[in-house]
Amino acid sequence: MPEYGFGLDIGAHSTKFACLKKVKKETQVVGFAIQRGSEANSIKNEIDKILQDNKIKEAEMVASVAGPSVVVRYSEFPDMSENEVRGAIELESERFLPFRLEDVNLDLQILKGAHEVKGKMQVMIVAARKEIIKKRLDFLEAGGWSPLAIDVDALSIANCFEYEGVTTANAVALVNMGASFTNLCIVEEGLSCFTRDIPLGGTNITSHLQKRLGVPLEEAEDLKVKIGLASEAEGIDKDKIIKVNDAIKEILETFLKEIRYSFDFHQSQSKGKAVEKIYASGGTSLIREIDKFLSAELGSPVEIWNPVRVLSSSNPEVLNKWQPTAPLFAVSLGLAYKGLEL
């Protein structure tokens, strides 16, 4: 088992890095980094400094992909070996995948304990178009880092959530709200059983605010951060607060429609359980009072998820520094955990 795990979350708005270390039975934070932009040189200096400060010679990175070039399917098969499942998928690829088999990298996992029926088994099928995988590999090469694995955003947040130690009889939803996409993963009994990427995020909210209020993009972003869905904001008049609230709610209606559809679809599947609680992460989850709004609209408690809280560090300043932005690191931490497991 590796001593260090390195996770790199390359988003549309920013790139996030997490480095973890295994110390006996404890997982410790070594360092975090975040920089605007999705080019390797935007974050390379910060990552290199963390590696140098901790005398780490090489970083074998786990990165991830998301969006329309990635698909995750859950399907039932008769009991068989993994090789037999792979053969069945290759024979009937059009039944399982929206892409040509030769255009994708394919992986699968047999899900033990997920809605088990005698003589049957649940299989998670993951496919990503080769060009998006190449894009990630090119990013790592540009930074001078070795690739260890390429994961999927929605599955990496599920991997991160495993370390929360949460047990529940029903399902929980992990909602990672990024700049361009929202990654949704529904987890039952510690296993992901439904995932999708919703093409809506913080950039859509900022653009809608810009159009509705007739302000420059920079001001719209500032209003989104300062006001969000709160009823009060220092130095801003009530009329503008209401306009900002209403504009954000308008764009979130589309988001809510997609979330409700996903929850209903999940429950309509064989033995799908109701979502008991929602854990929100990602930069858009930091919009003021978005948790209260989503909870009221979806009828389930919503927690702004801090995945850093279960971790320790030999340098407490590292933890203290990153607490306010901890929800941004759900994906990169999930990837770093995976790096420790491989």
C-alpha positions as CSV (number, residue, x, y, z in Angstrom):
1,M,0.0,0.0,0.0
2,P,1.5,3.4,-1.0
3,E,2.5,5.8,1.7
4,Y,1.1,8.8,-0.1
5,G,-2.1,9.5,-2.1
6,F,-2.3,12.3,-4.6
7,G,-5.6,13.5,-6.0
8,L,-6.0,16.1,-8.7
9,D,-9.5,17.5,-9.5
10,I,-9.3,19.5,-12.8
11,G,-12.5,21.6,-13.0
12,A,-13.8,24.1,-15.5
13,H,-13.1,27.0,-13.1
14,S,-10.3,25.8,-10.9
15,T,-7.9,22.9,-10.2
16,K,-7.8,21.3,-6.7
17,F,-5.1,19.1,-5.3
18,A,-5.0,17.0,-2.2
19,C,-2.1,15.0,-0.7
20,L,-2.8,12.4,2.0
21,K,-0.4,10.2,4.0
22,K,-1.0,6.9,5.7
23,V,0.5,6.9,9.2
24,K,-0.1,3.6,10.9
25,K,-3.9,3.3,10.9
26,E,-4.5,7.0,10.5
27,T,-4.9,9.1,7.4
28,Q,-3.3,12.5,7.6
29,V,-3.5,15.6,5.4
30,V,-0.1,16.6,3.9
31,G,-1.3,19.5,1.9
32,F,-4.0,21.1,-0.3
33,A,-3.7,23.5,-3.2
34,I,-6.2,25.3,-5.4
35,Q,-5.8,27.6,-8.3
36,R,-8.1,29.2,-10.9
37,G,-7.8,27.8,-14.4
38,S,-7.6,24.3,-15.9
39,E,-4.0,24.3,-17.1
40,A,-1.2,22.4,-15.4
41,N,1.0,25.4,-15.0
42,S,-1.7,27.2,-13.0
43,I,-1.2,24.9,-10.0
44,K,2.2,23.3,-10.7
45,N,4.3,25.6,-8.4
46,E,2.0,25.0,-5.4
47,I,2.0,21.2,-5.8
48,D,5.8,21.1,-6.3
49,K,6.3,23.2,-3.1
50,I,4.1,20.7,-1.1
51,L,6.2,17.8,-2.5
52,Q,9.5,19.5,-1.8
53,D,8.5,20.6,1.7
54,N,7.7,17.0,2.6
55,K,10.6,15.5,0.7
56,I,8.4,13.6,-1.7
57,K,10.4,12.6,-4.8
58,E,7.5,11.7,-7.1
59,A,3.7,12.2,-7.2
60,E,1.7,9.4,-8.9
61,M,-1.5,11.3,-9.5
62,V,-5.1,10.1,-9.5
63,A,-7.2,12.4,-11.7
64,S,-10.8,12.2,-12.8
65,V,-13.3,12.9,-15.6
66,A,-16.9,14.0,-15.8
67,G,-19.6,15.2,-18.2
68,P,-21.1,13.9,-21.4
69,S,-18.0,11.9,-22.4
70,V,-18.4,9.7,-19.3
71,V,-21.2,7.2,-18.6
72,V,-21.8,5.0,-15.5
73,R,-24.4,2.3,-15.8
74,Y,-25.7,-0.2,-13.3
75,S,-26.9,-3.5,-14.7
76,E,-28.0,-6.9,-13.4
77,F,-26.2,-10.0,-14.7
78,P,-26.4,-13.8,-13.8
79,D,-23.6,-14.9,-11.5
80,M,-20.4,-15.0,-13.6
81,S,-16.8,-14.0,-13.5
82,E,-15.6,-10.5,-14.2
83,N,-14.1,-11.6,-17.5
84,E,-17.4,-13.2,-18.5
85,V,-19.2,-9.9,-17.7
86,R,-16.7,-8.0,-19.8
87,G,-17.2,-10.4,-22.7
88,A,-21.0,-10.0,-22.5
89,I,-20.7,-6.2,-22.5
90,E,-18.3,-6.3,-25.5
91,L,-20.8,-8.5,-27.4
92,E,-23.8,-6.2,-26.8
93,S,-22.1,-2.9,-26.2
94,E,-24.9,-0.9,-27.8
95,R,-27.2,-2.2,-25.1
96,F,-25.1,-0.8,-22.3
97,L,-23.2,2.2,-23.8
98,P,-24.1,5.3,-25.8
99,F,-20.7,5.2,-27.4
100,R,-18.9,2.9,-29.8
101,L,-16.9,0.3,-27.8
102,E,-13.7,1.2,-29.7
103,D,-14.0,4.9,-28.7
104,V,-14.0,4.3,-25.0
105,N,-11.9,3.0,-22.1
106,L,-14.1,0.5,-20.2
107,D,-14.1,-0.6,-16.6
108,L,-16.5,-2.5,-14.4
109,Q,-17.0,-3.5,-10.8
110,I,-19.2,-6.2,-9.4
111,L,-21.1,-4.7,-6.5
112,K,-21.2,-7.1,-3.6
113,G,-24.1,-6.6,-1.2
114,A,-26.1,-4.3,-3.5
115,H,-29.7,-5.5,-3.8
116,E,-28.5,-9.1,-4.0
117,V,-30.8,-11.7,-5.5
118,K,-29.8,-15.3,-5.5
119,G,-28.2,-16.2,-8.8
120,K,-27.9,-12.5,-9.9
121,M,-25.4,-9.8,-9.3
122,Q,-25.2,-6.0,-9.8
123,V,-22.5,-4.7,-12.0
124,M,-21.3,-1.1,-12.3
125,I,-20.1,-0.3,-15.9
126,V,-18.0,2.8,-16.4
127,A,-17.0,4.1,-19.8
128,A,-15.1,7.3,-20.8
129,R,-14.3,8.4,-24.3
130,K,-10.6,8.0,-25.1
131,E,-10.2,11.7,-26.0
132,I,-11.2,12.9,-22.5
133,I,-8.8,10.3,-20.9
134,K,-6.0,11.6,-23.2
135,K,-6.8,15.2,-22.2
136,R,-6.2,14.2,-18.5
137,L,-3.0,12.3,-19.3
138,D,-1.7,15.3,-21.3
139,F,-2.5,17.6,-18.3
140,L,-0.4,15.3,-16.0
141,E,2.4,15.1,-18.5
142,A,2.5,18.9,-18.7
143,G,2.9,19.1,-15.0
144,G,5.6,16.4,-14.9
145,W,3.5,14.0,-12.8
146,S,3.0,10.3,-13.4
147,P,-0.6,9.0,-13.8
148,L,-1.7,6.3,-11.4
149,A,-5.4,6.1,-12.3
150,I,-8.2,8.0,-13.9
151,D,-11.5,7.9,-12.0
152,V,-14.9,9.5,-12.3
153,D,-15.9,12.6,-10.3
154,A,-19.2,11.2,-9.0
155,L,-17.5,8.0,-7.9
156,S,-14.6,9.8,-6.3
157,I,-17.0,11.7,-4.0
158,A,-18.6,8.4,-3.0
159,N,-15.1,7.1,-2.3
160,C,-14.4,10.2,-0.1
161,F,-17.8,9.7,1.7
162,E,-16.8,6.1,2.8
163,Y,-14.4,7.7,5.2
164,E,-17.2,9.7,6.9
165,G,-18.3,6.5,8.6
166,V,-22.0,7.3,8.1
167,T,-24.4,4.4,8.4
168,T,-28.1,4.7,7.4
169,A,-30.9,2.3,6.6
170,N,-31.9,4.5,3.7
171,A,-30.0,6.2,0.9
172,V,-28.0,9.4,1.0
173,A,-27.3,11.7,-2.0
174,L,-23.9,13.3,-2.6
175,V,-24.3,16.4,-4.6
176,N,-21.0,18.0,-5.8
177,M,-21.9,21.4,-7.2
178,G,-19.1,22.6,-9.5
179,A,-18.7,25.4,-12.0
180,S,-20.1,23.6,-15.1
181,F,-21.4,20.3,-13.8
182,T,-23.1,19.0,-10.7
183,N,-22.0,15.4,-9.9
184,L,-24.7,13.3,-8.2
185,C,-24.1,10.0,-6.5
186,I,-26.7,8.1,-4.5
187,V,-25.2,5.8,-2.0
188,E,-26.9,2.8,-0.2
189,E,-25.2,0.6,2.3
190,G,-21.8,2.2,1.4
191,L,-22.2,1.4,-2.3
192,S,-22.9,3.8,-5.1
193,C,-26.1,2.8,-6.9
194,F,-27.0,5.8,-9.1
195,T,-24.7,8.4,-10.6
196,R,-25.1,11.2,-13.2
197,D,-23.6,14.5,-14.1
198,I,-26.1,17.4,-14.4
199,P,-24.9,20.1,-16.8
200,L,-25.5,23.0,-14.5
201,G,-23.3,24.7,-12.0
202,G,-22.0,28.0,-10.6
203,T,-21.2,29.5,-14.0
204,N,-24.8,29.2,-15.1
205,I,-25.9,31.0,-11.9
206,T,-23.4,33.9,-12.5
207,S,-24.4,34.2,-16.2
208,H,-28.1,34.3,-15.3
209,L,-27.5,37.0,-12.6
210,Q,-25.6,39.0,-15.2
211,K,-28.5,38.9,-17.6
212,R,-31.3,39.5,-15.1
213,L,-29.6,42.4,-13.3
214,G,-27.8,43.9,-16.3
215,V,-24.4,44.0,-14.6
216,P,-20.9,43.0,-15.6
217,L,-19.9,39.4,-15.1
218,E,-17.4,40.2,-12.3
219,E,-20.2,42.1,-10.4
220,A,-22.6,39.2,-10.9
221,E,-20.0,36.8,-9.4
222,D,-19.5,39.2,-6.5
223,L,-23.2,39.4,-5.8
224,K,-23.6,35.6,-6.0
225,V,-20.9,35.3,-3.3
226,K,-21.9,38.2,-1.0
227,I,-25.6,37.7,-1.1
228,G,-26.5,34.3,-2.5
229,L,-29.8,33.2,-1.0
230,A,-29.4,35.2,2.2
231,S,-32.0,37.8,3.2
232,E,-29.4,40.2,4.5
233,A,-26.0,41.4,3.2
234,E,-23.9,44.2,4.7
235,G,-24.0,47.4,2.7
236,I,-26.5,46.2,0.1
237,D,-30.1,47.5,-0.1
238,K,-33.0,45.2,0.3
239,D,-34.3,45.6,-3.2
240,K,-31.1,44.3,-4.8
241,I,-30.9,41.4,-2.3
242,I,-34.4,40.3,-3.4
243,K,-33.5,40.5,-7.1
244,V,-30.3,38.4,-6.5
245,N,-32.3,35.9,-4.4
246,D,-35.0,35.6,-7.1
247,A,-32.5,35.2,-10.0
248,I,-30.6,32.5,-8.2
249,K,-33.8,30.6,-7.4
250,E,-34.9,30.8,-11.1
251,I,-31.8,29.0,-12.3
252,L,-31.9,26.5,-9.4
253,E,-35.4,25.5,-10.5
254,T,-33.8,23.6,-13.4
255,F,-31.4,22.1,-11.0
256,L,-34.1,21.0,-8.6
257,K,-36.1,19.5,-11.5
258,E,-33.1,17.3,-12.4
259,I,-32.5,16.3,-8.8
260,R,-36.1,15.3,-8.2
261,Y,-36.1,13.3,-11.4
262,S,-33.0,11.5,-10.4
263,F,-34.3,10.7,-6.9
264,D,-37.6,9.4,-8.4
265,F,-35.8,7.3,-11.0
266,H,-33.6,5.8,-8.4
267,Q,-36.6,4.9,-6.2
268,S,-38.4,3.4,-9.2
269,Q,-35.7,0.9,-9.7
270,S,-35.7,-2.5,-7.9
271,K,-35.6,-1.9,-4.2
272,G,-34.4,1.7,-4.6
273,K,-34.6,3.4,-1.2
274,A,-35.7,7.0,-0.4
275,V,-33.0,9.6,0.0
276,E,-32.7,10.3,3.7
277,K,-30.1,13.1,3.6
278,I,-28.2,15.2,1.1
279,Y,-24.5,16.1,1.4
280,A,-23.6,19.1,-0.7
281,S,-20.0,19.9,-1.8
282,G,-18.2,21.9,-4.5
283,G,-17.8,25.6,-4.9
284,T,-21.5,26.3,-5.6
285,S,-22.4,24.8,-2.2
286,L,-20.8,27.8,-0.6
287,I,-23.5,30.1,-1.9
288,R,-25.0,31.6,1.3
289,E,-28.0,29.7,2.6
290,I,-28.3,27.3,-0.4
291,D,-28.5,24.4,2.1
292,K,-31.7,25.8,3.6
293,F,-33.2,26.5,0.2
294,L,-32.5,23.0,-1.1
295,S,-33.7,21.4,2.0
296,A,-37.0,23.2,1.9
297,E,-37.5,22.4,-1.8
298,L,-36.4,18.7,-1.7
299,G,-37.9,17.8,1.7
300,S,-34.7,16.3,3.0
301,P,-32.0,17.7,5.3
302,V,-29.1,19.2,3.5
303,E,-25.6,19.4,5.0
304,I,-22.7,21.4,3.5
305,W,-20.2,18.6,3.6
306,N,-16.8,19.2,5.1
307,P,-14.7,16.1,4.1
308,V,-11.7,17.5,5.9
309,R,-13.2,17.2,9.4
310,V,-12.5,13.4,9.6
311,L,-8.8,14.0,8.9
312,S,-5.8,14.9,11.1
313,S,-2.5,16.4,10.2
314,S,1.0,16.7,11.7
315,N,0.6,20.4,10.9
316,P,-2.7,21.7,12.4
317,E,-2.2,25.0,10.5
318,V,-2.9,23.1,7.2
319,L,-6.3,21.9,8.5
320,N,-7.2,25.4,9.9
321,K,-6.3,27.2,6.7
322,W,-8.5,25.0,4.5
323,Q,-11.6,24.6,6.7
324,P,-13.6,27.5,5.1
325,T,-13.1,26.0,1.6
326,A,-13.2,22.3,2.6
327,P,-16.3,21.5,0.5
328,L,-14.3,22.2,-2.6
329,F,-12.0,19.2,-2.0
330,A,-14.5,16.3,-2.0
331,V,-13.4,15.1,-5.4
332,S,-9.6,15.6,-4.9
333,L,-9.8,13.9,-1.5
334,G,-11.7,10.9,-2.9
335,L,-9.0,10.6,-5.6
336,A,-6.2,10.9,-3.0
337,Y,-7.9,8.1,-0.9
338,K,-8.0,6.0,-4.0
339,G,-4.3,6.6,-4.5
340,L,-3.7,5.2,-1.0
341,E,-5.7,2.1,-1.9
342,L,-4.1,1.1,-5.2
